[in-house]
C-alpha cells in the first residue's frame, strides 16, 4: 500500500508540472490535482486507522 501511495504522489507531481508548463494540456493539471487529493486522502486514512497489514 505504501508503494501505491508513492506512485500516485509521483504521478500527481509530474502531471501538475506538465500541466503548469503546457497550457494546451490543461486537463493534466486537473488530473494531477485529483490524484494529489486521492493520495492525501489515502495517507490520512492510513494515519488515522493505524498501520495494519503494512
C-alpha positions in Angstrom: 0.0 0.0 0.0 2.9 2.3 0.7 4.4 1.8 -2.7 1.0 2.6 -4.3 0.8 5.8 -2.4 4.3 6.8 -3.5 3.5 6.0 -7.2 0.3 8.1 -7.0 2.2 11.1 -5.5 4.9 10.9 -8.1 2.4 10.7 -11.0 0.4 13.6 -9.5 3.6 15.8 -9.2 4.6 15.0 -12.8 1.2 15.8 -14.1 1.0 19.0 -12.1 4.4 20.2 -13.5 3.4 19.1 -17.1 0.0 20.9 -16.8 1.7 24.0 -15.5 4.2 24.3 -18.3 2.0 23.2 -21.2 -1.2 25.3 -21.1 -2.7 23.4 -24.1 -2.8 20.3 -21.9 -4.7 22.0 -19.1 -6.7 18.8 -18.3 -3.5 17.2 -17.0 -3.4 19.9 -14.3 -6.9 18.8 -13.1 -5.9 15.1 -13.3 -2.8 15.9 -11.2 -4.9 17.8 -8.6 -7.4 14.9 -8.4 -4.5 12.3 -7.9 -2.9 14.5 -5.3 -6.2 14.8 -3.4 -6.6 11.0 -3.6 -3.1 10.5 -2.3 -3.7 12.8 0.6 -7.0 11.1 1.5 -5.2 7.7 1.4 -2.4 9.0 3.6 -4.9 10.4 6.1 -6.9 7.1 6.2 -3.7 5.2 6.9 -2.6 7.7 9.5 -6.0 7.6 11.3 -6.6 3.8 11.1 -3.0 2.9 12.0 -0.5 0.6 10.3 -2.4 -2.6 9.9 -1.2 -5.0 7.3 1.8 -3.0 6.1 
